[in-house]
Amino acid sequence: CGRCPACEAGDPVGCLDRQAIGMVQDGAFARYFLCPANYAFPLPAPVPIELGALVEPLSVGAHALDVAGMKPGDRVLVFGPGPIGQGAAALARAFGSADVAVVGMADAARFGVLRAMGFEALFDLAEPGAAEGLRDYAGQGFDIVIEATGVPSVIDQGLALLRPLGVLAVAGMAEKPATFDLMKLVKNRLQIRGVSRIPPSVWPTVIDALAADPDAFAPLVTHRMPLSQALEAFALCREGEASKILLVPEDG
């Protein structure tokens, strides 16, 4: 807002009257909208205009990895193979993770996207033996777990797969409280960190990653549909049959 104590102190992320574009204010589903100049980021030539639509969802994964304190060589486990989780996995690999695994539940289509991106350590917990296979693969534990499902029970599952001093970064928006093993949290000196309100500084980091290897992220765009089929597009997302859908105006 530019007026509250947080904004006046130079902390726009902590704004007390945040008016998010596309949520509170009109976003790109409107024919026209106003955008503050400092929130407009140019795409460099190597980034196709369609991949510009990935910057916002990728920024969530990038911020989650930053909040978790990811370092090159860390083992990263992502719960949730949707667009946020897919992006977090892709960025973890781009940022130098030694090992990236993704966990889901009956997400065949989205696991297909991850395979197209070159990921092999995929665990669909709806399949027999997948939970045991995940525990075996975890070994001594992951350095970082990214929660991108919004399912409360995943918190306890994620903590169980961390090494001592590991970090669980929660990006999913759960509508119900979570319960977890507090003794494990204390004895293993684990940390749970919340991920929200993406700092503007994250966006250039994501754009640089896209520019460095646009082909690595291109499979995230699974559908291109006319704006007149927007309701069908939302249904595909709800059913887990799509990752990122581009809605294209018929006159565009």
Secondary structure, DSSP 8 states (H G I E B T S, - for coil): ---SHHHHTT-GGG-TT---BTTTB--TTSS-----GGG-----TTS-GGGGGGHHHHHHHHHHHHHHT--TT-EEEEE--SHHHHHHHHHHHHTT-SEEEEEESS-HHHHHHHHHTT---EEETTSTTHHHHHHHHHTT-EEEEEE-S--THHHHHHHHTEEEEEEEEE-S--SS-----HHHHHHTT-EEEE--S--TTHHHHHHHHHHH-HHHHGGGEEEEEEGGGHHHHHHHHHTT--SEEEEE-TT-
